[in-house]
Amino acid sequence: MTNRGCPLHNAAVEAAGHMTDVHELVHHHKSGITEQLTGIAARAGAANPGQLGRQLNVLLEGATALQTSLDSPAPATTPSRPPAH
């Protein structure tokens, strides 16, 4: 299995500094995800939904990047469990 991660992240890396249209598209999409996560956090009653929305997006982005590093979908699909004692 080959996992290339987020296509928009990959496009942003390839276009960095010379394709402003790509940068704008990626920024718009990623900002939209943060807005969606912030809305979910607000509906769930989070004390600071904006902060939680941004933090959740960082986790999502990290899991997606880790999928590429490990060449596995597991980081974004397998729930974490605390270690058994």
QUIHU-V893759 format. One record per pair of residues at least 4 apart in sequence whose C-alpha atoms are under 7 Angstrom apart, sorted by the first residue. I is the first residue (numbers start at 1). J is the second residue. Records with the same first field share a line. If there is no record, write none. Layout:
I = J, J
This chain:
1 = 71
2 = 71
3 = 67, 68, 71, 72
4 = 68
5 = 64, 65, 67, 68
6 = 10, 64
7 = 11
8 = 12, 26
9 = 13
10 = 14
11 = 15
12 = 16, 22, 23, 26
15 = 19, 22
19 = 23
20 = 24
21 = 25
22 = 26
23 = 27
24 = 28
25 = 29
26 = 30
27 = 31
28 = 32
29 = 33
30 = 34
31 = 35
32 = 36
33 = 37
34 = 38, 53, 54, 57
35 = 39
36 = 40
37 = 41, 53, 56
38 = 42, 49, 50, 52, 53
39 = 43
40 = 44
41 = 45, 46, 49, 52, 53
42 = 46, 49
48 = 52
49 = 53
50 = 54
51 = 55
52 = 56
53 = 57
54 = 58
55 = 59
56 = 60
57 = 61
58 = 62
59 = 63
60 = 64
61 = 65
62 = 66
63 = 67, 75, 76
64 = 68, 76
65 = 69
66 = 70, 75
67 = 71, 72, 73, 74, 75
68 = 72
73 = 77
74 = 78
